[in-house]
Amino acid sequence: MSVAPEPDTPEVKIFKDWLTQRYHAPSDDVEQPVDLAAAAKYEEIIRALLLNVANGDRRPEWKAESFFQRYAQ
């Protein structure tokens, strides 16, 4: 699943504009409420995932077609 829109679609411009002008921009509103229960649940899920991977029988492997493969060297 990709978070970026399909190439050559109208959504590409919207996504690029959002990414360059809005994502972690000085205009971010740090006064917005934080759902602490959701944040705690997210932390539990990530922690369980990390422990599962760390305690697994095998080391994780990059898929040959993975974008992140370049960081495995």
PQR file of N, CA, C, O and H, with PARSE charges and radii, in Angstrom:
ATOM      1  N   MET A   1       0.846  -1.181   0.000 -0.4000 1.5000
ATOM      2  CA  MET A   1       0.000   0.000   0.000 -0.0000 2.0000
ATOM      3  C   MET A   1       0.884   1.235   0.000  0.5500 1.7000
ATOM      4  O   MET A   1       1.811   1.344   0.803 -0.5500 1.4000
ATOM      5  N   SER A   2       0.605   2.139  -0.877 -0.4000 1.5000
ATOM      6  CA  SER A   2       1.384   3.363  -0.977 -0.0000 2.0000
ATOM      7  C   SER A   2       0.578   4.533  -0.437  0.5500 1.7000
ATOM      8  O   SER A   2      -0.631   4.609  -0.653 -0.5500 1.4000
ATOM      9  H   SER A   2      -0.147   2.051  -1.530  0.4000 1.0000
ATOM     10  N   VAL A   3       1.242   5.445   0.263 -0.4000 1.5000
ATOM     11  CA  VAL A   3       0.547   6.630   0.755 -0.0000 2.0000
ATOM     12  C   VAL A   3       0.545   7.737  -0.288  0.5500 1.7000
ATOM     13  O   VAL A   3      -0.272   8.655  -0.215 -0.5500 1.4000
ATOM     14  H   VAL A   3       2.224   5.384   0.438  0.4000 1.0000
ATOM     15  N   ALA A   4       1.442   7.663  -1.248 -0.4000 1.5000
ATOM     16  CA  ALA A   4       1.485   8.669  -2.307 -0.0000 2.0000
ATOM     17  C   ALA A   4       0.464   8.327  -3.386  0.5500 1.7000
ATOM     18  O   ALA A   4       0.183   7.155  -3.637 -0.5500 1.4000
ATOM     19  H   ALA A   4       2.106   6.918  -1.308  0.4000 1.0000
ATOM     20  N   PRO A   5      -0.088   9.357  -4.020 -0.5600 1.5000
ATOM     21  CA  PRO A   5      -1.068   9.088  -5.086  0.2800 2.0000
ATOM     22  C   PRO A   5      -0.399   8.465  -6.310  0.5500 1.7000
ATOM     23  O   PRO A   5       0.815   8.553  -6.495 -0.5500 1.4000
ATOM     24  N   GLU A   6      -1.212   7.849  -7.119 -0.4000 1.5000
ATOM     25  CA  GLU A   6      -0.717   7.255  -8.362 -0.0000 2.0000
ATOM     26  C   GLU A   6      -0.157   8.347  -9.261  0.5500 1.7000
ATOM     27  O   GLU A   6      -0.713   9.443  -9.318 -0.5500 1.4000
ATOM     28  H   GLU A   6      -2.199   7.778  -6.969  0.4000 1.0000
ATOM     29  N   PRO A   7       0.945   8.063  -9.971 -0.5600 1.5000
ATOM     30  CA  PRO A   7       1.512   9.063 -10.884  0.2800 2.0000
ATOM     31  C   PRO A   7       0.494   9.535 -11.916  0.5500 1.7000
ATOM     32  O   PRO A   7      -0.413   8.800 -12.306 -0.5500 1.4000
ATOM     33  N   ASP A   8       0.669  10.762 -12.340 -0.4000 1.5000
ATOM     34  CA  ASP A   8      -0.169  11.355 -13.400 -0.0000 2.0000
ATOM     35  C   ASP A   8      -1.642  11.423 -13.041  0.5500 1.7000
ATOM     36  O   ASP A   8      -2.505  11.282 -13.907 -0.5500 1.4000
ATOM     37  H   ASP A   8       1.406  11.359 -12.023  0.4000 1.0000
ATOM     38  N   THR A   9      -1.932  11.639 -11.755 -0.4000 1.5000
ATOM     39  CA  THR A   9      -3.319  11.859 -11.333 -0.0000 2.0000
ATOM     40  C   THR A   9      -3.411  13.254 -10.728  0.5500 1.7000
ATOM     41  O   THR A   9      -2.397  13.812 -10.308 -0.5500 1.4000
ATOM     42  H   THR A   9      -1.231  11.754 -11.051  0.4000 1.0000
ATOM     43  N   PRO A  10      -4.607  13.823 -10.678 -0.5600 1.5000
ATOM     44  CA  PRO A  10      -4.760  15.160 -10.081  0.2800 2.0000
ATOM     45  C   PRO A  10      -4.313  15.218  -8.621  0.5500 1.7000
ATOM     46  O   PRO A  10      -3.933  16.278  -8.123 -0.5500 1.4000
ATOM     47  N   GLU A  11      -4.359  14.092  -7.951 -0.4000 1.5000
ATOM     48  CA  GLU A  11      -3.992  14.064  -6.542 -0.0000 2.0000
ATOM     49  C   GLU A  11      -2.499  14.290  -6.321  0.5500 1.7000
ATOM     50  O   GLU A  11      -2.089  14.655  -5.219 -0.5500 1.4000
ATOM     51  H   GLU A  11      -4.668  13.231  -8.355  0.4000 1.0000
ATOM     52  N   VAL A  12      -1.681  14.079  -7.353 -0.4000 1.5000
ATOM     53  CA  VAL A  12      -0.237  14.267  -7.214 -0.0000 2.0000
ATOM     54  C   VAL A  12       0.078  15.705  -6.818  0.5500 1.7000
ATOM     55  O   VAL A  12       0.877  15.930  -5.909 -0.5500 1.4000
ATOM     56  H   VAL A  12      -2.014  13.782  -8.248  0.4000 1.0000
ATOM     57  N   LYS A  13      -0.537  16.682  -7.483 -0.4000 1.5000
ATOM     58  CA  LYS A  13      -0.283  18.082  -7.152 -0.0000 2.0000
ATOM     59  C   LYS A  13      -0.751  18.389  -5.728  0.5500 1.7000
ATOM     60  O   LYS A  13      -0.049  19.068  -4.978 -0.5500 1.4000
ATOM     61  H   LYS A  13      -1.186  16.499  -8.221  0.4000 1.0000
ATOM     62  N   ILE A  14      -1.911  17.903  -5.359 -0.4000 1.5000
ATOM     63  CA  ILE A  14      -2.427  18.132  -4.010 -0.0000 2.0000
ATOM     64  C   ILE A  14      -1.453  17.551  -2.985  0.5500 1.7000
ATOM     65  O   ILE A  14      -1.124  18.207  -1.997 -0.5500 1.4000
ATOM     66  H   ILE A  14      -2.481  17.351  -5.968  0.4000 1.0000
ATOM     67  N   PHE A  15      -0.998  16.334  -3.219 -0.4000 1.5000
ATOM     68  CA  PHE A  15      -0.071  15.681  -2.296 -0.0000 2.0000
ATOM     69  C   PHE A  15       1.249  16.454  -2.200  0.5500 1.7000
ATOM     70  O   PHE A  15       1.749  16.690  -1.101 -0.5500 1.4000
ATOM     71  H   PHE A  15      -1.266  15.801  -4.022  0.4000 1.0000
ATOM     72  N   LYS A  16       1.811  16.846  -3.346 -0.4000 1.5000
ATOM     73  CA  LYS A  16       3.083  17.574  -3.341 -0.0000 2.0000
ATOM     74  C   LYS A  16       2.938  18.929  -2.647  0.5500 1.7000
ATOM     75  O   LYS A  16       3.818  19.336  -1.889 -0.5500 1.4000
ATOM     76  H   LYS A  16       1.405  16.654  -4.239  0.4000 1.0000
ATOM     77  N   ASP A  17       1.831  19.623  -2.906 -0.4000 1.5000
ATOM     78  CA  ASP A  17       1.596  20.902  -2.232 -0.0000 2.0000
ATOM     79  C   ASP A  17       1.500  20.713  -0.729  0.5500 1.7000
ATOM     80  O   ASP A  17       2.092  21.479   0.032 -0.5500 1.4000
ATOM     81  H   ASP A  17       1.117  19.292  -3.522  0.4000 1.0000
ATOM     82  N   TRP A  18       0.766  19.709  -0.297 -0.4000 1.5000
ATOM     83  CA  TRP A  18       0.632  19.437   1.131 -0.0000 2.0000
ATOM     84  C   TRP A  18       1.988  19.094   1.742  0.5500 1.7000
ATOM     85  O   TRP A  18       2.336  19.590   2.814 -0.5500 1.4000
ATOM     86  H   TRP A  18       0.286  19.087  -0.915  0.4000 1.0000
ATOM     87  N   LEU A  19       2.747  18.248   1.060 -0.4000 1.5000
ATOM     88  CA  LEU A  19       4.033  17.801   1.583 -0.0000 2.0000
ATOM     89  C   LEU A  19       5.025  18.959   1.711  0.5500 1.7000
ATOM     90  O   LEU A  19       5.769  19.032   2.689 -0.5500 1.4000
ATOM     91  H   LEU A  19       2.465  17.845   0.189  0.4000 1.0000
ATOM     92  N   THR A  20       5.039  19.852   0.739 -0.4000 1.5000
ATOM     93  CA  THR A  20       6.025  20.935   0.757 -0.0000 2.0000
ATOM     94  C   THR A  20       5.558  22.171   1.524  0.5500 1.7000
ATOM     95  O   THR A  20       6.386  22.932   2.024 -0.5500 1.4000
ATOM     96  H   THR A  20       4.435  19.793  -0.056  0.4000 1.0000
ATOM     97  N   GLN A  21       4.249  22.380   1.623 -0.4000 1.5000
ATOM     98  CA  GLN A  21       3.760  23.612   2.247 -0.0000 2.0000
ATOM     99  C   GLN A  21       3.101  23.416   3.608  0.5500 1.7000
ATOM    100  O   GLN A  21       3.029  24.361   4.394 -0.5500 1.4000
ATOM    101  H   GLN A  21       3.576  21.762   1.216  0.4000 1.0000
ATOM    102  N   ARG A  22       2.622  22.217   3.901 -0.4000 1.5000
ATOM    103  CA  ARG A  22       1.849  22.023   5.133 -0.0000 2.0000
ATOM    104  C   ARG A  22       2.465  21.034   6.115  0.5500 1.7000
ATOM    105  O   ARG A  22       2.352  21.226   7.326 -0.5500 1.4000
ATOM    106  H   ARG A  22       2.681  21.449   3.263  0.4000 1.0000
ATOM    107  N   TYR A  23       3.110  19.987   5.626 -0.4000 1.5000
ATOM    108  CA  TYR A  23       3.618  18.924   6.494 -0.0000 2.0000
ATOM    109  C   TYR A  23       4.741  19.465   7.363  0.5500 1.7000
ATOM    110  O   TYR A  23       5.768  19.903   6.843 -0.5500 1.4000
ATOM    111  H   TYR A  23       3.202  19.831   4.642  0.4000 1.0000
ATOM    112  N   HIS A  24       4.561  19.442   8.676 -0.4000 1.5000
ATOM    113  CA  HIS A  24       5.537  19.960   9.637 -0.0000 2.0000
ATOM    114  C   HIS A  24       6.013  21.354   9.259  0.5500 1.7000
ATOM    115  O   HIS A  24       7.211  21.631   9.202 -0.5500 1.4000
ATOM    116  H   HIS A  24       3.727  19.087   9.098  0.4000 1.0000
ATOM    117  N   ALA A  25       5.051  22.216   9.006 -0.4000 1.5000
ATOM    118  CA  ALA A  25       5.336  23.588   8.613 -0.0000 2.0000
ATOM    119  C   ALA A  25       5.265  24.509   9.833  0.5500 1.7000
ATOM    120  O   ALA A  25       4.700  24.133  10.860 -0.5500 1.4000
ATOM    121  H   ALA A  25       4.078  21.991   9.053  0.4000 1.0000
ATOM    122  N   PRO A  26       5.833  25.706   9.726 -0.5600 1.5000
ATOM    123  CA  PRO A  26       5.721  26.662  10.829  0.2800 2.0000
ATOM    124  C   PRO A  26       4.270  26.971  11.207  0.5500 1.7000
ATOM    125  O   PRO A  26       3.995  27.417  12.321 -0.5500 1.4000
ATOM    126  N   SER A  27       3.353  26.732  10.282 -0.4000 1.5000
ATOM    127  CA  SER A  27       1.942  26.997  10.557 -0.0000 2.0000
ATOM    128  C   SER A  27       1.262  25.890  11.363  0.5500 1.7000
ATOM    129  O   SER A  27       0.074  25.991  11.669 -0.5500 1.4000
ATOM    130  H   SER A  27       3.576  26.369   9.377  0.4000 1.0000
ATOM    131  N   ASP A  28       2.004  24.834  11.709 -0.4000 1.5000
ATOM    132  CA  ASP A  28       1.418  23.759  12.523 -0.0000 2.0000
ATOM    133  C   ASP A  28       0.835  24.341  13.809  0.5500 1.7000
ATOM    134  O   ASP A  28       1.406  25.258  14.399 -0.5500 1.4000
ATOM    135  H   ASP A  28       2.969  24.751  11.461  0.4000 1.0000
ATOM    136  N   ASP A  29      -0.285  23.810  14.229 -0.4000 1.5000
ATOM    137  CA  ASP A  29      -0.965  24.265  15.440 -0.0000 2.0000
ATOM    138  C   ASP A  29      -0.610  23.325  16.588  0.5500 1.7000
ATOM    139  O   ASP A  29      -1.175  22.238  16.707 -0.5500 1.4000
ATOM    140  H   ASP A  29      -0.749  23.065  13.750  0.4000 1.0000
ATOM    141  N   VAL A  30       0.329  23.750  17.433 -0.4000 1.5000
ATOM    142  CA  VAL A  30       0.769  22.891  18.539 -0.0000 2.0000
ATOM    143  C   VAL A  30      -0.229  22.884  19.689  0.5500 1.7000
ATOM    144  O   VAL A  30      -0.041  22.173  20.676 -0.5500 1.4000
ATOM    145  H   VAL A  30       0.788  24.633  17.337  0.4000 1.0000
ATOM    146  N   GLU A  31      -1.279  23.665  19.563 -0.4000 1.5000
ATOM    147  CA  GLU A  31      -2.301  23.715  20.609 -0.0000 2.0000
ATOM    148  C   GLU A  31      -3.432  22.711  20.376  0.5500 1.7000
ATOM    149  O   GLU A  31      -4.362  22.627  21.178 -0.5500 1.4000
ATOM    150  H   GLU A  31      -1.432  24.243  18.761  0.4000 1.0000
ATOM    151  N   GLN A  32      -3.354  21.950  19.279 -0.4000 1.5000
ATOM    152  CA  GLN A  32      -4.407  20.972  19.019 -0.0000 2.0000
ATOM    153  C   GLN A  32      -4.375  19.880  20.089  0.5500 1.7000
ATOM    154  O   GLN A  32      -3.307  19.520  20.585 -0.5500 1.4000
ATOM    155  H   GLN A  32      -2.598  22.018  18.627  0.4000 1.0000
ATOM    156  N   PRO A  33      -5.536  19.364  20.436 -0.5600 1.5000
ATOM    157  CA  PRO A  33      -5.577  18.335  21.475  0.2800 2.0000
ATOM    158  C   PRO A  33      -4.911  17.036  21.007  0.5500 1.7000
ATOM    159  O   PRO A  33      -4.902  16.708  19.821 -0.5500 1.4000
ATOM    160  N   VAL A  34      -4.360  16.319  21.975 -0.4000 1.5000
ATOM    161  CA  VAL A  34      -3.728  15.027  21.708 -0.0000 2.0000
ATOM    162  C   VAL A  34      -4.576  13.954  22.377  0.5500 1.7000
ATOM    163  O   VAL A  34      -4.920  14.065  23.553 -0.5500 1.4000
ATOM    164  H   VAL A  34      -4.367  16.586  22.939  0.4000 1.0000
ATOM    165  N   ASP A  35      -4.904  12.930  21.627 -0.4000 1.5000
ATOM    166  CA  ASP A  35      -5.656  11.800  22.169 -0.0000 2.0000
ATOM    167  C   ASP A  35      -4.663  10.876  22.861  0.5500 1.7000
ATOM    168  O   ASP A  35      -4.061  10.012  22.223 -0.5500 1.4000
ATOM    169  H   ASP A  35      -4.624  12.840  20.671  0.4000 1.0000
ATOM    170  N   LEU A  36      -4.493  11.058  24.165 -0.4000 1.5000
ATOM    171  CA  LEU A  36      -3.489  10.301  24.909 -0.0000 2.0000
ATOM    172  C   LEU A  36      -3.797   8.806  24.934  0.5500 1.7000
ATOM    173  O   LEU A  36      -2.878   7.988  24.948 -0.5500 1.4000
ATOM    174  H   LEU A  36      -4.982  11.760  24.683  0.4000 1.0000
ATOM    175  N   ALA A  37      -5.066   8.444  24.941 -0.4000 1.5000
ATOM    176  CA  ALA A  37      -5.424   7.023  24.922 -0.0000 2.0000
ATOM    177  C   ALA A  37      -5.000   6.388  23.594  0.5500 1.7000
ATOM    178  O   ALA A  37      -4.481   5.272  23.573 -0.5500 1.4000
ATOM    179  H   ALA A  37      -5.813   9.109  24.930  0.4000 1.0000
ATOM    180  N   ALA A  38      -5.222   7.096  22.503 -0.4000 1.5000
ATOM    181  CA  ALA A  38      -4.813   6.587  21.194 -0.0000 2.0000
ATOM    182  C   ALA A  38      -3.292   6.530  21.098  0.5500 1.7000
ATOM    183  O   ALA A  38      -2.746   5.581  20.536 -0.5500 1.4000
ATOM    184  H   ALA A  38      -5.643   8.002  22.521  0.4000 1.0000
ATOM    185  N   ALA A  39      -2.607   7.525  21.637 -0.4000 1.5000
ATOM    186  CA  ALA A  39      -1.140   7.533  21.625 -0.0000 2.0000
ATOM    187  C   ALA A  39      -0.600   6.358  22.436  0.5500 1.7000
ATOM    188  O   ALA A  39       0.368   5.718  22.027 -0.5500 1.4000
ATOM    189  H   ALA A  39      -3.051   8.296  22.094  0.4000 1.0000
ATOM    190  N   ALA A  40      -1.210   6.072  23.570 -0.4000 1.5000
ATOM    191  CA  ALA A  40      -0.775   4.949  24.400 -0.0000 2.0000
ATOM    192  C   ALA A  40      -1.013   3.622  23.680  0.5500 1.7000
ATOM    193  O   ALA A  40      -0.166   2.730  23.732 -0.5500 1.4000
ATOM    194  H   ALA A  40      -1.997   6.592  23.903  0.4000 1.0000
ATOM    195  N   LYS A  41      -2.150   3.487  23.015 -0.4000 1.5000
ATOM    196  CA  LYS A  41      -2.447   2.261  22.259 -0.0000 2.0000
ATOM    197  C   LYS A  41      -1.448   2.081  21.115  0.5500 1.7000
ATOM    198  O   LYS A  41      -0.969   0.974  20.866 -0.5500 1.4000
ATOM    199  H   LYS A  41      -2.838   4.211  22.972  0.4000 1.0000
ATOM    200  N   TYR A  42      -1.143   3.173  20.428 -0.4000 1.5000
ATOM    201  CA  TYR A  42      -0.165   3.130  19.340 -0.0000 2.0000
ATOM    202  C   TYR A  42       1.186   2.661  19.888  0.5500 1.7000
ATOM    203  O   TYR A  42       1.843   1.816  19.281 -0.5500 1.4000
ATOM    204  H   TYR A  42      -1.532   4.072  20.631  0.4000 1.0000
ATOM    205  N   GLU A  43       1.593   3.202  21.019 -0.4000 1.5000
ATOM    206  CA  GLU A  43       2.865   2.811  21.631 -0.0000 2.0000
ATOM    207  C   GLU A  43       2.866   1.328  21.978  0.5500 1.7000
ATOM    208  O   GLU A  43       3.871   0.647  21.775 -0.5500 1.4000
ATOM    209  H   GLU A  43       1.059   3.888  21.513  0.4000 1.0000
ATOM    210  N   GLU A  44       1.762   0.826  22.494 -0.4000 1.5000
ATOM    211  CA  GLU A  44       1.659  -0.601  22.828 -0.0000 2.0000
ATOM    212  C   GLU A  44       1.818  -1.469  21.574  0.5500 1.7000
ATOM    213  O   GLU A  44       2.513  -2.484  21.603 -0.5500 1.4000
ATOM    214  H   GLU A  44       0.946   1.379  22.659  0.4000 1.0000
ATOM    215  N   ILE A  45       1.179  -1.068  20.491 -0.4000 1.5000
ATOM    216  CA  ILE A  45       1.242  -1.831  19.242 -0.0000 2.0000
ATOM    217  C   ILE A  45       2.671  -1.840  18.698  0.5500 1.7000
ATOM    218  O   ILE A  45       3.190  -2.891  18.324 -0.5500 1.4000
ATOM    219  H   ILE A  45       0.614  -0.243  20.468  0.4000 1.0000
ATOM    220  N   ILE A  46       3.308  -0.655  18.653 -0.4000 1.5000
ATOM    221  CA  ILE A  46       4.676  -0.562  18.146 -0.0000 2.0000
ATOM    222  C   ILE A  46       5.633  -1.338  19.033  0.5500 1.7000
ATOM    223  O   ILE A  46       6.513  -2.035  18.529 -0.5500 1.4000
ATOM    224  H   ILE A  46       2.886   0.199  18.956  0.4000 1.0000
ATOM    225  N   ARG A  47       5.475  -1.229  20.344 -0.4000 1.5000
ATOM    226  CA  ARG A  47       6.338  -1.966  21.271 -0.0000 2.0000
ATOM    227  C   ARG A  47       6.197  -3.463  21.070  0.5500 1.7000
ATOM    228  O   ARG A  47       7.199  -4.176  21.039 -0.5500 1.4000
ATOM    229  H   ARG A  47       4.760  -0.663  20.754  0.4000 1.0000
ATOM    230  N   ALA A  48       4.973  -3.952  20.931 -0.4000 1.5000
ATOM    231  CA  ALA A  48       4.739  -5.386  20.710 -0.0000 2.0000
ATOM    232  C   ALA A  48       5.364  -5.827  19.385  0.5500 1.7000
ATOM    233  O   ALA A  48       5.969  -6.896  19.313 -0.5500 1.4000
ATOM    234  H   ALA A  48       4.159  -3.372  20.956  0.4000 1.0000
ATOM    235  N   LEU A  49       5.223  -5.021  18.351 -0.4000 1.5000
ATOM    236  CA  LEU A  49       5.823  -5.337  17.059 -0.0000 2.0000
ATOM    237  C   LEU A  49       7.341  -5.428  17.175  0.5500 1.7000
ATOM    238  O   LEU A  49       7.945  -6.381  16.683 -0.5500 1.4000
ATOM    239  H   LEU A  49       4.731  -4.152  18.410  0.4000 1.0000
ATOM    240  N   LEU A  50       7.955  -4.450  17.818 -0.4000 1.5000
ATOM    241  CA  LEU A  50       9.408  -4.439  17.962 -0.0000 2.0000
ATOM    242  C   LEU A  50       9.903  -5.632  18.775  0.5500 1.7000
ATOM    243  O   LEU A  50      10.910  -6.250  18.428 -0.5500 1.4000
ATOM    244  H   LEU A  50       7.464  -3.676  18.217  0.4000 1.0000
ATOM    245  N   LEU A  51       9.201  -5.950  19.843 -0.4000 1.5000
ATOM    246  CA  LEU A  51       9.592  -7.115  20.649 -0.0000 2.0000
ATOM    247  C   LEU A  51       9.449  -8.406  19.848  0.5500 1.7000
ATOM    248  O   LEU A  51      10.294  -9.296  19.938 -0.5500 1.4000
ATOM    249  H   LEU A  51       8.383  -5.449  20.125  0.4000 1.0000
ATOM    250  N   ASN A  52       8.384  -8.503  19.069 -0.4000 1.5000
ATOM    251  CA  ASN A  52       8.168  -9.681  18.238 -0.0000 2.0000
ATOM    252  C   ASN A  52       9.305  -9.848  17.239  0.5500 1.7000
ATOM    253  O   ASN A  52       9.821 -10.951  17.058 -0.5500 1.4000
ATOM    254  H   ASN A  52       7.697  -7.780  18.995  0.4000 1.0000
ATOM    255  N   VAL A  53       9.694  -8.761  16.594 -0.4000 1.5000
ATOM    256  CA  VAL A  53      10.787  -8.812  15.623 -0.0000 2.0000
ATOM    257  C   VAL A  53      12.099  -9.119  16.325  0.5500 1.7000
ATOM    258  O   VAL A  53      12.864  -9.967  15.865 -0.5500 1.4000
ATOM    259  H   VAL A  53       9.275  -7.865  16.741  0.4000 1.0000
ATOM    260  N   ALA A  54      12.368  -8.437  17.435 -0.4000 1.5000
ATOM    261  CA  ALA A  54      13.631  -8.627  18.151 -0.0000 2.0000
ATOM    262  C   ALA A  54      13.775 -10.041  18.693  0.5500 1.7000
ATOM    263  O   ALA A  54      14.885 -10.571  18.746 -0.5500 1.4000
ATOM    264  H   ALA A  54      11.746  -7.749  17.808  0.4000 1.0000
ATOM    265  N   ASN A  55      12.683 -10.651  19.091 -0.4000 1.5000
ATOM    266  CA  ASN A  55      12.740 -11.988  19.680 -0.0000 2.0000
ATOM    267  C   ASN A  55      12.454 -13.093  18.670  0.5500 1.7000
ATOM    268  O   ASN A  55      12.348 -14.261  19.045 -0.5500 1.4000
ATOM    269  H   ASN A  55      11.782 -10.220  19.047  0.4000 1.0000
ATOM    270  N   GLY A  56      12.330 -12.742  17.410 -0.4000 1.5000
ATOM    271  CA  GLY A  56      12.041 -13.727  16.371 -0.0000 2.0000
ATOM    272  C   GLY A  56      13.206 -14.684  16.144  0.5500 1.7000
ATOM    273  O   GLY A  56      14.338 -14.416  16.549 -0.5500 1.4000
ATOM    274  H   GLY A  56      12.416 -11.793  17.106  0.4000 1.0000
ATOM    275  N   ASP A  57      12.912 -15.791  15.499 -0.4000 1.5000
ATOM    276  CA  ASP A  57      13.934 -16.793  15.208 -0.0000 2.0000
ATOM    277  C   ASP A  57      14.914 -16.326  14.136  0.5500 1.7000
ATOM    278  O   ASP A  57      16.066 -16.759  14.117 -0.5500 1.4000
ATOM    279  H   ASP A  57      11.993 -16.010  15.170  0.4000 1.0000
ATOM    280  N   ARG A  58      14.464 -15.452  13.251 -0.4000 1.5000
ATOM    281  CA  ARG A  58      15.309 -14.974  12.145 -0.0000 2.0000
ATOM    282  C   ARG A  58      15.367 -13.454  12.163  0.5500 1.7000
ATOM    283  O   ARG A  58      14.473 -12.782  12.677 -0.5500 1.4000
ATOM    284  H   ARG A  58      13.528 -15.101  13.267  0.4000 1.0000
ATOM    285  N   ARG A  59      16.428 -12.942  11.596 -0.4000 1.5000
ATOM    286  CA  ARG A  59      16.529 -11.493  11.437 -0.0000 2.0000
ATOM    287  C   ARG A  59      15.591 -11.059  10.311  0.5500 1.7000
ATOM    288  O   ARG A  59      15.355 -11.820   9.373 -0.5500 1.4000
ATOM    289  H   ARG A  59      17.154 -13.489  11.178  0.4000 1.0000
ATOM    290  N   PRO A  60      15.060  -9.847  10.398 -0.5600 1.5000
ATOM    291  CA  PRO A  60      14.241  -9.337   9.290  0.2800 2.0000
ATOM    292  C   PRO A  60      15.095  -9.212   8.028  0.5500 1.7000
ATOM    293  O   PRO A  60      16.302  -8.984   8.099 -0.5500 1.4000
ATOM    294  N   GLU A  61      14.456  -9.364   6.891 -0.4000 1.5000
ATOM    295  CA  GLU A  61      15.149  -9.234   5.612 -0.0000 2.0000
ATOM    296  C   GLU A  61      14.407  -8.220   4.742  0.5500 1.7000
ATOM    297  O   GLU A  61      13.178  -8.139   4.768 -0.5500 1.4000
ATOM    298  H   GLU A  61      13.475  -9.549   6.833  0.4000 1.0000
ATOM    299  N   TRP A  62      15.173  -7.451   3.975 -0.4000 1.5000
ATOM    300  CA  TRP A  62      14.576  -6.516   3.045 -0.0000 2.0000
ATOM    301  C   TRP A  62      14.101  -7.277   1.816  0.5500 1.7000
ATOM    302  O   TRP A  62      14.776  -8.195   1.349 -0.5500 1.4000
ATOM    303  H   TRP A  62      16.171  -7.516   3.954  0.4000 1.0000
ATOM    304  N   LYS A  63      12.969  -6.907   1.306 -0.4000 1.5000
ATOM    305  CA  LYS A  63      12.526  -7.430   0.021 -0.0000 2.0000
ATOM    306  C   LYS A  63      13.392  -6.795  -1.050  0.5500 1.7000
ATOM    307  O   LYS A  63      13.753  -5.623  -0.944 -0.5500 1.4000
ATOM    308  H   LYS A  63      12.421  -6.161   1.685  0.4000 1.0000
ATOM    309  N   ALA A  64      13.724  -7.546  -2.065 -0.4000 1.5000
ATOM    310  CA  ALA A  64      14.613  -7.063  -3.119 -0.0000 2.0000
ATOM    311  C   ALA A  64      14.090  -5.782  -3.771  0.5500 1.7000
ATOM    312  O   ALA A  64      14.883  -4.932  -4.174 -0.5500 1.4000
ATOM    313  H   ALA A  64      13.431  -8.498  -2.151  0.4000 1.0000
ATOM    314  N   GLU A  65      12.772  -5.634  -3.878 -0.4000 1.5000
ATOM    315  CA  GLU A  65      12.192  -4.464  -4.533 -0.0000 2.0000
ATOM    316  C   GLU A  65      11.907  -3.304  -3.571  0.5500 1.7000
ATOM    317  O   GLU A  65      11.340  -2.289  -3.976 -0.5500 1.4000
ATOM    318  H   GLU A  65      12.128  -6.325  -3.550  0.4000 1.0000
ATOM    319  N   SER A  66      12.295  -3.450  -2.310 -0.4000 1.5000
ATOM    320  CA  SER A  66      12.008  -2.426  -1.315 -0.0000 2.0000
ATOM    321  C   SER A  66      12.790  -1.141  -1.563  0.5500 1.7000
ATOM    322  O   SER A  66      13.983  -1.180  -1.863 -0.5500 1.4000
ATOM    323  H   SER A  66      12.755  -4.274  -1.981  0.4000 1.0000
ATOM    324  N   PHE A  67      12.124  -0.023  -1.438 -0.4000 1.5000
ATOM    325  CA  PHE A  67      12.754   1.285  -1.528 -0.0000 2.0000
ATOM    326  C   PHE A  67      13.848   1.419  -0.471  0.5500 1.7000
ATOM    327  O   PHE A  67      14.882   2.040  -0.717 -0.5500 1.4000
ATOM    328  H   PHE A  67      11.155   0.009  -1.194  0.4000 1.0000
ATOM    329  N   PHE A  68      13.620   0.842   0.692 -0.4000 1.5000
ATOM    330  CA  PHE A  68      14.542   0.985   1.816 -0.0000 2.0000
ATOM    331  C   PHE A  68      15.736   0.044   1.739  0.5500 1.7000
ATOM    332  O   PHE A  68      16.631   0.116   2.581 -0.5500 1.4000
ATOM    333  H   PHE A  68      12.780   0.338   0.893  0.4000 1.0000
ATOM    334  N   GLN A  69      15.763  -0.823   0.757 -0.4000 1.5000
ATOM    335  CA  GLN A  69      16.872  -1.762   0.573 -0.0000 2.0000
ATOM    336  C   GLN A  69      18.215  -1.027   0.573  0.5500 1.7000
ATOM    337  O   GLN A  69      19.210  -1.534   1.089 -0.5500 1.4000
ATOM    338  H   GLN A  69      15.036  -0.881   0.073  0.4000 1.0000
ATOM    339  N   ARG A  70      18.230   0.164  -0.008 -0.4000 1.5000
ATOM    340  CA  ARG A  70      19.483   0.927  -0.111 -0.0000 2.0000
ATOM    341  C   ARG A  70      20.099   1.220   1.249  0.5500 1.7000
ATOM    342  O   ARG A  70      21.304   1.456   1.334 -0.5500 1.4000
ATOM    343  H   ARG A  70      17.421   0.577  -0.427  0.4000 1.0000
ATOM    344  N   TYR A  71      19.310   1.212   2.305 -0.4000 1.5000
ATOM    345  CA  TYR A  71      19.832   1.517   3.636 -0.0000 2.0000
ATOM    346  C   TYR A  71      20.335   0.274   4.364  0.5500 1.7000
ATOM    347  O   TYR A  71      20.858   0.381   5.473 -0.5500 1.4000
ATOM    348  H   TYR A  71      18.331   1.021   2.235  0.4000 1.0000
ATOM    349  N   ALA A  72      20.187  -0.875   3.770 -0.4000 1.5000
ATOM    350  CA  ALA A  72      20.573  -2.132   4.417 -0.0000 2.0000
ATOM    351  C   ALA A  72      22.061  -2.418   4.294  0.5500 1.7000
ATOM    352  O   ALA A  72      22.578  -3.280   5.005 -0.5500 1.4000
ATOM    353  H   ALA A  72      19.762  -0.962   2.869  0.4000 1.0000
ATOM    354  N   GLN A  73      22.756  -1.723   3.418 -0.4000 1.5000
ATOM    355  CA  GLN A  73      24.176  -1.983   3.235 -0.0000 2.0000
ATOM    356  C   GLN A  73      24.993  -1.363   4.328  0.5500 1.7000
ATOM    357  O   GLN A  73      26.218  -1.486   4.328 -0.5500 1.4000
ATOM    358  H   GLN A  73      22.336  -1.023   2.840  0.4000 1.0000
TER
END
